[in-house]
């Protein structure tokens, strides 16, 4: 396409997250019309309805078609796969609506698990009792037992995740909307909001797209 640029786009349930090579920006899925984009877009998408819409747009290229799914598992989200493609070894903690934790060793996906995101877990405590409707304290001391209710639910939520992630004794990569919050309990982690885009680029390089 003459005078066009190549865009990368990570599409979730609420936003189109774009990267144009220089800057990243977001568009609301309810307000944004993807047909308005005339440049070539390489995308990943976890939203089934939007994925169907994008199939009719020839300038939107679905990168999931280029992933060797045998290296992962059939129902694994393409966003998790892209993050895994970004690193050689480490633990990836993608802190969004749900928290996904994935292990990569020497370029090979070893497995992972899914944990409730902070908002979802907060709603869970609230549904048990209104007196547990606290915001999580990400600065809670995980080295000693709490003596107040806010720290008690924070400890209960964060300690299990913290211990599991640290148990692998590997570099930790934090990404996702709540990455900065979780950086408080993983102070030595690499916080990288561009991790999925880096993985998308690596997928493209492997198949000779760029």
C-alpha positions as CSV (number, residue, x, y, z in Angstrom):
1,X,0.0,0.0,0.0
2,X,1.5,3.3,-1.1
3,X,2.2,5.8,1.7
4,X,0.8,3.3,4.2
5,X,2.3,2.3,7.6
6,X,2.2,-1.0,9.3
7,X,0.1,-1.2,12.4
8,X,0.1,-3.8,15.1
9,X,-3.1,-4.2,17.1
10,X,-3.9,-6.3,20.2
11,X,-7.7,-6.5,20.5
12,X,-9.3,-7.4,23.8
13,X,-12.9,-7.4,25.0
14,X,-13.0,-3.6,25.6
15,X,-10.2,-2.0,23.5
16,X,-8.2,-2.0,20.3
17,X,-4.6,-1.5,21.5
18,X,-2.5,-0.1,18.6
19,X,1.2,0.3,18.0
20,X,2.4,2.2,15.0
21,X,6.2,1.7,15.5
22,X,6.6,4.9,17.5
23,X,3.6,5.2,19.8
24,X,0.8,3.1,21.2
25,X,-2.8,4.2,21.7
26,X,-6.2,2.6,22.4
27,X,-9.7,2.8,20.9
28,X,-12.9,1.7,22.6
29,X,-14.4,-1.4,20.8
30,X,-17.9,0.0,21.1
31,X,-17.0,3.3,19.4
32,X,-14.3,2.4,16.9
33,X,-15.0,1.3,13.4
34,X,-12.0,-0.8,12.1
35,X,-13.1,-0.3,8.4
36,X,-12.0,3.4,8.8
37,X,-8.3,2.2,9.0
38,X,-6.8,2.0,5.5
39,X,-3.3,1.0,6.5
40,X,-2.2,-2.6,6.9
41,X,-2.9,-4.0,10.3
42,X,-1.5,-7.1,11.8
43,X,-3.6,-8.1,14.8
44,X,-4.4,-10.6,17.5
45,X,-7.9,-10.8,18.9
46,X,-9.5,-12.6,21.9
47,X,-13.0,-11.1,21.1
48,X,-14.9,-13.7,18.9
49,X,-17.4,-11.2,17.6
50,X,-14.8,-8.7,16.5
51,X,-12.8,-11.4,14.9
52,X,-15.7,-12.3,12.7
53,X,-16.1,-8.6,11.7
54,X,-12.4,-8.3,10.8
55,X,-12.4,-11.3,8.5
56,X,-14.1,-9.2,5.8
57,X,-11.4,-6.5,6.0
58,X,-8.5,-7.4,3.7
59,X,-6.0,-5.0,5.2
60,X,-6.5,-6.6,8.6
61,X,-4.3,-9.7,9.0
62,X,-4.9,-12.2,11.8
63,X,-1.5,-13.3,13.2
64,X,-3.1,-16.3,15.0
65,X,-3.0,-18.0,11.6
66,X,0.8,-17.9,11.6
67,X,1.3,-19.4,15.1
68,X,2.5,-23.0,15.6
69,X,-0.2,-23.9,18.0
70,X,1.4,-27.3,18.6
71,X,3.9,-25.5,20.7
72,X,1.1,-24.4,23.0
73,X,-2.4,-25.8,23.4
74,X,-5.5,-25.5,21.3
75,X,-7.6,-23.3,23.7
76,X,-4.8,-21.0,24.8
77,X,-5.5,-17.3,24.2
78,X,-3.5,-15.7,21.4
79,X,-2.6,-12.8,23.7
80,X,-0.8,-15.3,26.1
81,X,0.9,-16.9,23.1
82,X,2.2,-13.6,21.8
83,X,3.6,-12.7,25.2
84,X,5.4,-16.1,25.4
85,X,6.9,-15.4,21.9
86,X,8.4,-12.2,23.3
87,X,10.9,-13.8,25.6
88,X,13.5,-16.6,25.7
89,X,13.1,-17.6,29.3
90,X,11.1,-16.4,32.3
91,X,7.7,-16.1,34.0
92,X,5.2,-13.8,32.4
93,X,2.5,-12.3,34.6
94,X,-0.1,-10.6,32.5
95,X,-2.2,-8.6,35.0
96,X,-5.5,-7.7,33.4
97,X,-9.2,-8.7,33.9
98,X,-7.7,-12.1,34.7
99,X,-4.1,-12.7,35.6
100,X,-2.3,-15.2,33.4
101,X,1.0,-16.7,34.5
102,X,3.1,-18.5,31.8
103,X,6.5,-20.2,32.0
104,X,8.9,-20.1,29.1
105,X,12.3,-22.0,29.2
106,X,14.8,-21.7,26.4
107,X,12.1,-20.6,24.0
108,X,9.7,-23.4,24.9
109,X,6.3,-22.9,26.6
110,X,6.3,-25.1,29.7
111,X,2.7,-24.3,30.9
112,X,0.8,-21.7,32.8
113,X,-2.3,-20.9,34.9
114,X,-5.0,-18.4,35.2
115,X,-5.7,-16.4,38.4
116,X,-8.5,-13.9,39.1
117,X,-7.7,-10.3,38.3
118,X,-7.8,-7.7,41.1
119,X,-11.3,-6.4,40.2
120,X,-12.8,-9.8,39.9
121,X,-11.3,-11.0,43.2
122,X,-12.5,-7.8,44.9
123,X,-16.0,-8.5,43.7
124,X,-15.7,-12.0,45.0
125,X,-14.9,-10.8,48.5
126,X,-17.7,-8.2,48.3
127,X,-20.2,-10.9,47.4
128,X,-19.3,-12.9,50.5
129,X,-19.9,-9.9,52.8
130,X,-20.2,-6.1,52.4
131,X,-17.7,-5.7,55.3
132,X,-15.0,-7.3,53.0
133,X,-15.5,-4.6,50.3
134,X,-11.9,-3.3,50.5
135,X,-9.5,-2.3,47.8
136,X,-6.4,-4.4,47.8
137,X,-3.3,-3.1,49.6
138,X,-0.5,-4.0,47.2
139,X,2.0,-2.7,49.7
140,X,1.0,-5.2,52.4
141,X,3.9,-6.9,54.1
142,X,3.8,-10.4,52.8
143,X,6.4,-11.5,55.4
144,X,4.1,-11.3,58.4
145,X,0.5,-12.2,59.2
146,X,-1.9,-9.3,59.0
147,X,-3.8,-7.7,61.9
148,X,-6.6,-5.8,60.0
149,X,-9.2,-6.8,57.6
150,X,-7.9,-4.9,54.5
151,X,-4.5,-6.4,54.8
152,X,-6.0,-9.8,55.6
153,X,-7.8,-10.0,52.3
154,X,-4.8,-8.5,50.5
155,X,-2.5,-11.0,52.0
156,X,-4.8,-13.9,51.1
157,X,-5.1,-12.8,47.5
158,X,-1.5,-11.7,46.9
159,X,0.6,-14.1,48.9
160,X,-0.4,-17.2,47.0
161,X,0.3,-15.6,43.6
162,X,3.6,-14.1,44.9
163,X,4.9,-17.4,46.3
164,X,3.9,-19.4,43.2
165,X,5.6,-17.0,40.8
166,X,8.7,-16.6,42.9
167,X,9.0,-20.4,43.3
168,X,10.2,-20.8,39.7
169,X,13.3,-18.7,40.4
170,X,13.3,-17.1,37.0
171,X,13.1,-13.6,35.6
172,X,9.6,-12.1,36.0
173,X,8.0,-10.1,33.2
174,X,5.0,-8.0,34.1
175,X,2.5,-6.7,31.6
176,X,-1.2,-5.7,31.4
177,X,-3.3,-2.9,32.8
178,X,-2.5,-3.7,36.4
179,X,1.2,-4.3,35.9
180,X,2.3,-1.3,38.0
181,X,0.2,-2.4,40.9
182,X,1.7,-5.9,40.9
183,X,5.2,-4.5,40.5
184,X,4.9,-3.5,44.2
185,X,4.9,-7.2,45.2
186,X,7.4,-8.1,42.5
187,X,9.9,-5.2,42.8
188,X,12.6,-7.0,40.8
189,X,10.3,-7.8,37.8
190,X,10.6,-6.3,34.4
191,X,7.5,-4.2,33.7
192,X,6.9,-4.2,29.9
193,X,3.7,-2.9,28.5
194,X,5.0,-3.6,25.0
195,X,5.6,-7.3,25.6
196,X,2.7,-8.6,23.5
197,X,3.7,-6.3,20.6
198,X,7.3,-7.6,20.8
199,X,5.9,-11.1,20.6
200,X,3.8,-10.2,17.6
201,X,6.9,-8.9,15.9
202,X,8.7,-12.1,16.6
203,X,5.9,-14.2,15.2
204,X,6.0,-12.0,12.0
205,X,9.8,-12.5,11.7
206,X,9.5,-16.2,12.0
207,X,7.2,-16.4,9.0
208,X,9.0,-13.7,7.0
209,X,6.3,-11.0,7.2
210,X,8.8,-8.4,8.3
